[in-house]
Amino acid sequence: MKNKFNKDEIDNLYINIGKKVKEYREKNNMTQLELSYAMGYKSVSLVSSAELFTREKHFNLEHLYKISRILNISINDLIPTH
């Protein structure tokens, strides 16, 4: 069976997850640095890059779990639907 998913679709998913994280982070009046620290990181590099999907950096499942707990939301809130 041939893979039906192309790179653009997957990239678009990561872009939209980054937008969702940014939206909820800002609703919680939290900076990228504050979220990074709360996740256990010492710089904004991951959060900044993943929110913007620069250098094809993205949040993985562990990141999304931590973010959902920190922001007190469901992990499902971070996953865009079609």
Backbone as a ProteinNet text record, in pm:
[ID]
protein_1_A
[PRIMARY]
MKNKFNKDEIDNLYINIGKKVKEYREKNNMTQLELSYAMGYKSVSLVSSAELFTREKHFNLEHLYKISRILNISINDLIPTH
[TERTIARY]
84.4	0	88.6	58.7	137.5	96.2	196.1	171	92	-20.6	-106.8	-69.4	21.1	53	179.7	172.8	292.5	354	474.5	549.3	475.9	414	342.6	229.1	157.6	48.8	102.4	210.3	269.6	325.9	396.2	448.9	335.6	224.7	109.8	52	52.8	8.7	95.9	227.9	320.1	304.3	283	261.7	137.8	29.7	-94.9	-86.8	-12.1	9.8	86	188.1	264.1	175.5	83	-10.5	-100.8	-145.9	-231.8	-156.5	-32.1	48.7	63.7	97.2	113.1	-17	-127.1	-257.4	-286.4	-271	-300.4	-196.3	-71.2	33.6	1.3	-36.4	-69.8	-196.4	-295.5	-417	-384.2	-276.7	-233.3	-130.2	-114.4	-19.8	118.9	163.9	293.2	384.4	508.4	605.8	663.9	732	799.9	904.4	973.1	1075.4	1012.9	902.6	835.2	788.1	732.5	689.1	809.3	915.6	1037.5	1088.8	1098.2	1144	1052.1	922	825.4	837.3	879.8	898.5	1031.8	1119.2	1248.9	1363.2	1342.1	1446.4	1501	1623.1	1689.4	1688.4	1629.6	1620.7	1489.6	1459.5	1334.5	1348.2	1462.5	1491.4	1384.7	1354	1255.8	1119.3	1070.6	935.4	925.8	1022	1021.3	1024.9	1116.9	1130.9	1009	955.1	840.9	712.5	694.2	574.7	574	690.8	701.5	738.8	770	813.8	934.1	1026.9	1150.1	1248.9	1330.7	1429.4	1361.9	1234.1	1153.8	1155.6	1170.6	1159.6	1012.3	976.2	836.1	825.9	707.6	679.4	654.5	709.3	679.2	569.7	532.4	422.4	452.5	575.4	613.8	600.7	643.9	631.1	484.9	400.1	257.9	193.6	235	183.5	222.4	349	396	323.6	311.4	245.5	100.3	31.7	-109	-122.4	-30.6	-34.2	-0.9	99	139.9	28.5	-36.8	-141.4	-279.9	-285.4	-410.6	-519.5	-480.5	-573.5	-558.7	-649	-639.7	-536.4	-463.2	-368.9	-444.4	-570.3	-652.8	-672.7	-666.8	-681.5	-565.8	-454.5	-336.3	-327.6	-414.2	-413.5	-525.7	-490.6	-594.3	-674.2	-799.6	-882.7	-889.2	-930.7	-933.4	-996
-118.4	0	124.4	216	336.9	440	511.5	615.4	730	766.2	870.5	1009.8	1018.6	1146.3	1204.1	1330.6	1393.3	1486.8	1528.7	1611.7	1742.2	1802	1927.9	1912.4	1800.4	1776.5	1765.4	1692.5	1674.7	1807	1880.4	2011.9	2103.5	2101.6	2185.2	2148.4	2020.5	1977.2	2038.6	2030	2087.4	2239.6	2305.6	2450.8	2485.3	2411	2438.7	2403.8	2301.5	2270.5	2385.4	2435.6	2549.5	2670.7	2695.7	2807.5	2787.1	2663.3	2633	2653.9	2607	2624.8	2773.5	2850.1	2994.8	3057.7	3020.8	3075.6	3049.7	2925.3	2892.3	2949.9	2956.6	3016.1	3163.4	3234.3	3375.9	3397	3308.4	3317.4	3304.2	3231.6	3212.7	3316.7	3420.9	3529.1	3476.1	3382.2	3319.1	3350.2	3384.7	3408.7	3275.6	3281.3	3161.4	3114.2	3208.6	3172.2	3106.2	3158.8	3098.9	2956.8	2937.1	2803.2	2710.5	2758.8	2678.4	2633.9	2727.6	2694.3	2591	2611.2	2518.7	2378.5	2371.4	2242	2177.9	2255.4	2202.7	2242.6	2341.5	2389.5	2522.9	2554.5	2675.2	2789.8	2769	2876	2863.4	2965	2965.1	2892.8	2841.3	2783.9	2685.6	2585.5	2485.1	2547.9	2621.3	2677.4	2774.8	2862.5	2960.1	2891.9	2800.1	2731.1	2646.5	2577.6	2489	2567.6	2679.8	2760.8	2812.9	2843.7	2898.3	2793.9	2672.9	2561.9	2603.6	2673.1	2710.1	2595.3	2582.5	2474	2338.3	2330.7	2209	2152.1	2240.7	2200.9	2192.7	2091.8	2077.9	2014.7	2027.1	1966.6	1817.4	1736.5	1593.9	1565.3	1441.4	1404.7	1438.7	1416	1451.5	1601.2	1681.2	1826.7	1866.1	1809.5	1844.1	1803.9	1689.8	1647.1	1749.2	1787.4	1885.5	2018.6	2064.9	2192.8	2188.6	2079.6	2069.2	2073.5	2009.9	2011.8	2151.1	2214.8	2348.3	2449	2441.2	2537.4	2495	2378.2	2327.3	2313.4	2250.4	2223.3	2076.9	2030.3	1895.1	1891.9	1784.8	1770	1777	1736.5	1742.8	1885.6	1982.1	2122.1	2169.8	2098.5	2138.6	2072.5	1975.3	1902.4	1956	2021.3	2076	1965	1991.9	1898.1	1947.1	1861.9	1895.9	2028.8
0	0	0	-85.4	-99.9	5.4	58.7	157.7	93.5	153.1	98.5	147.6	242.5	304.3	244.4	208.9	155	258.6	232.7	326.6	357.5	258.4	280.4	381.5	375.4	470.7	613	629	761.2	811.5	725.2	763.9	806.9	734.5	767.7	904.6	936.6	1068.6	1177.3	1160.5	1258.5	1269.8	1157	1157.6	1239.1	1218.2	1289.5	1437.6	1472.5	1614.5	1678.9	1611.9	1663.7	1687.4	1594.9	1610.2	1731.3	1750.9	1866.1	1997.4	2002.2	2123.6	2152.5	2051.2	2069.2	2119.3	2058.6	2097.5	2245.5	2289.1	2428.7	2524.4	2481.2	2564.6	2590.1	2483.5	2497.7	2579.9	2565.4	2647.1	2795.9	2825.2	2963.3	3006	2924.3	2953.9	2987.1	2908.3	2930.7	2812.8	2843.1	2737.4	2689.6	2577.4	2528	2629.2	2690.3	2788.5	2911	2958.6	3074.1	3042.9	2924.4	2885.7	2873.9	2814.7	2801.6	2937.7	3030.2	3166.2	3230.6	3216.7	3277.1	3217.8	3091.9	3025.6	3061.3	3126.2	3166.5	3075.4	2991	2900.9	2950.9	2911.3	2960.5	2860.3	2743	2644.3	2567.6	2489.6	2413.2	2280.2	2250.8	2119.5	2071.3	2150.1	2108.1	2087.1	2186.2	2178	2061.1	2048.2	1939.8	1803.6	1785.8	1657.1	1624.2	1723.6	1698.8	1674.5	1744.7	1719.2	1575.8	1523.3	1387.7	1283.5	1329.6	1245.5	1160.6	1224.3	1155.3	1166.5	1066	1059.5	1079.2	1043.9	1057.9	1199.8	1297.6	1438.6	1472.4	1550.1	1589	1727	1784.6	1914	1894.6	1983.5	1979.9	2082.8	2096.5	2185.2	2331.2	2373.9	2511.3	2533.9	2437.7	2449.5	2462.9	2377.2	2381.2	2512.6	2567.1	2697.3	2804.7	2807	2906.7	2890.1	2767.1	2740.9	2786.3	2757.6	2798.5	2950.6	3020.4	3167.9	3222.1	3164.3	3208.2	3184.9	3070	3035.3	3083.3	3147.5	3202.9	3095.8	2985	2876.1	2836.1	2754.4	2702	2589.2	2580	2467.5	2335.6	2335.4	2214.1	2164.7	2257.6	2219	2130	2136.4	2060.9	1923.2	1899.7	1773	1685.5	1575.6	1489.2	1420	1400.4	1325.5	1181.7	1094.1	951.5	935.5
[MASK]
++++++++++++++++++++++++++++++++++++++++++++++++++++++++++++++++++++++++++++++++++

